[in-house]
């Protein structure tokens, strides 16, 4: 085997290995859904986002109620 054949063989082996790694690596990640640490972090962040949305909803309701009550009080003062 001469040097040219050796280089071609090495390149072919590397290409085949990279294709094999890409195909099987992506399947593994897809089935498992990632590492358990990443899954736990994702669940924690989703829970935190849910809590923040609930808090925002409460703050919006409080703000709206205060604006309505303030408007009513101003109208009552005008009527006097």
C-alpha positions, 0 to 999 in steps of 0.5 A: 500500500503506497502513501496515497492509498493510505491517505485515501483510506484514512480520509474515508474512515474519518468520513464514515465515522463522522456520518455514523456519529452524526446519525446515532448521536442525534437519535440518542439525544432525541430519544432520551430528551437530553441529559437528566440535569438539563431536563430538571433545569428545563422543568424548573424554568418552566415552573418559574415562568408559570409562577411569574405569569401568575404574579404578573396577572395578579399585578395587572388585576390590582393595577386595573382595580386601582385605576377603576377605583381612583376614577370612581373616587374622582367622579364622586368628588366632582359630584359634590 
